[in-house]
Amino acid sequence: MATTTIEQTSIRTHPPTLGAIDGFRGRLIGADHADYDSARALWNGAIDRRPRLIARCCGSADVIAAVRFAREHDLEIAVRGGGHNVAGTAVCDDGIVIDLSAMRAVRVDPAGRRAWVQGGALWGDVDHETQLHGLVTTGGIVSHTGVAGLTLGGGVGWLMRKHGLTVDNLLAADVVTADGALRRASADEHPDLFWALRGGGGNFGVVTAFEFGLHRGGPTVLAGPVLWDARDAKQVLRSYRDFVRDAPDELGTVVRFGTAPPLAGIPAELHWRPVVMIGTCYAGPIDDGERALGPLRACVPPLLDGVGPAPYVGFQSAIDSTVLHGWNYYWKSTHLPELGDELIDVLAGHAFGCASPRSYVALFHLQGAVGRVADGATAFGNRQASHAITLDAVWRPGEDFGARDTAWARAFFAALGRFRQGVYVNFLGGDEDPGRVREAYGAGVYERLVDVKTRYDPGNVFHHNQNIRPRSGRA
């Protein structure tokens, strides 16, 4: 059987056989390789881990070889798709990273409205190919988010109220499970595994390919931000609460509290000014969107109304520069109910207490198609919540905001305690109480996930994640 030798490196730690993997044709990167530091770097620069080996795969056969190799040598396994998870689970210390970042192919069937996407693709890759045919599916709000991580956790994005979460558009997946076998999971093949993959995270194997259903959308959408002064936060939130109560499914909104970033379309005199910014995207005819958004845009005189026709692909990548790779991130998150006056007081009272000009709070409006899927139909939990919120401490390397803004996020999260209604698993950080994983699903869904985990990964081989432990597996 063919072997591949690590380029320009030697692994000096045991076992000595780590210099090659049978049946592997991709790149093997060890600690002495010139690309080692760049290969282990993640979106969250606060994560600094040193794996023994990075196996950059070319396809499913490489993933199978890497999983079998890791099990043979009892190596910790981390799985990397886009490397965008705030908890940094895509890299481990002293183990092997099964790296799919070279597997980014996307194929579209425009007639059948299907897309086949490899496990290392980013959402920008998907949008680039699907928009060629005027098609979309629910993706993230940042184009360099990985398809695999976002999908397996659920998939919150601009189109979710109209077309459902990303998992609601997933038709099938190719999965390398803990025994080194390649399985296709769909409604007809391994349906229990397919159910678990739609929200259960990376607990059940390495997904090497996804098949998504697509919808008509773009290339132009009505989208953009409206900005108000931070002093108007309570009044804006009360108007927003009343507005979204009857908002059409086509309208996706995200409320952002923080300083106005230096983005194209935001005048320089507003840069770094504390603002409430509501991002909008209407997944329907432009004229209908103008009518739907009218009450929101007129609720309080804004500093800036940036809503207008925009290319969907451009809008999907519009805020990429505000969350760059290599910056430091610390998140706390929860789901919330409708915005009552007391909750609005808590939000307005804490949102602008951060020190870093890059820290922010993001409030995602859910409901619509998200809430019309029955609880338990997929592994994604808390479908009846009104909003998901993330409290995001952000600071660049070398800046001293980290301790202060981490404390701000924790204190803000504590203040939200009595309003909490679960959590989106993709928004969990790396220092969470283990009980928060159960909180992400609810007791019934969680126990069902444990059953699937016990069937497909009884030894908890894939545990470098927001872990769901099998009934007899290791921690």
Number of C-alpha atoms within 10 A of each C-alpha: 6 9 12 15 18 22 15 13 16 16 17 13 10 9 9 10 11 20 19 15 23 15 17 25 19 20 18 26 29 27 19 15 15 13 13 18 16 8 18 23 20 25 22 22 18 21 22 15 18 20 22 21 25 27 26 24 25 19 18 22 18 23 30 24 19 26 25 18 21 20 15 9 13 12 18 20 27 25 26 28 28 26 28 21 23 23 23 24 23 27 29 23 15 15 20 26 30 26 30 28 20 18 21 22 16 21 14 22 13 16 7 9 17 22 24 19 25 28 31 27 25 30 26 21 18 25 23 14 17 28 20 13 17 17 21 28 30 28 27 25 20 20 22 22 22 26 29 28 26 27 27 25 27 25 26 25 25 28 26 29 26 20 22 26 31 27 25 24 21 23 17 23 26 21 26 21 21 22 16 19 17 19 16 19 22 19 12 10 13 12 14 20 24 26 22 28 31 25 29 33 24 25 28 29 27 28 28 25 25 22 20 23 21 22 17 16 19 21 18 20 21 25 26 21 22 20 24 21 20 19 12 15 22 18 14 22 21 15 16 20 18 14 16 19 12 10 16 17 21 21 24 24 24 23 21 22 26 24 22 25 20 16 14 9 11 17 12 13 9 17 14 14 15 20 25 30 27 23 19 23 26 25 27 18 14 16 9 14 22 17 9 18 19 11 14 17 20 11 15 14 13 17 15 17 18 16 17 17 18 16 15 23 20 14 21 22 17 16 17 16 12 15 18 14 17 16 20 22 23 25 24 24 27 25 24 26 14 16 19 12 13 9 17 18 14 14 21 19 14 18 22 21 16 24 18 19 18 20 29 24 25 20 21 23 25 28 21 23 18 24 18 12 16 10 17 17 13 20 26 30 27 22 22 19 20 21 21 24 23 23 26 23 28 27 24 18 13 9 11 12 20 22 10 14 25 22 14 22 26 17 13 21 19 12 16 18 11 9 16 18 19 22 27 26 25 23 21 23 19 17 10 12 9 11 8 17 20 21 18 28 26 20 12 12 21 22 16 17 27 19 19 23 27 19 15 19 22 21 19 22 26 24 23 19 18 24 18 27 22 23 15 10 15 11 12
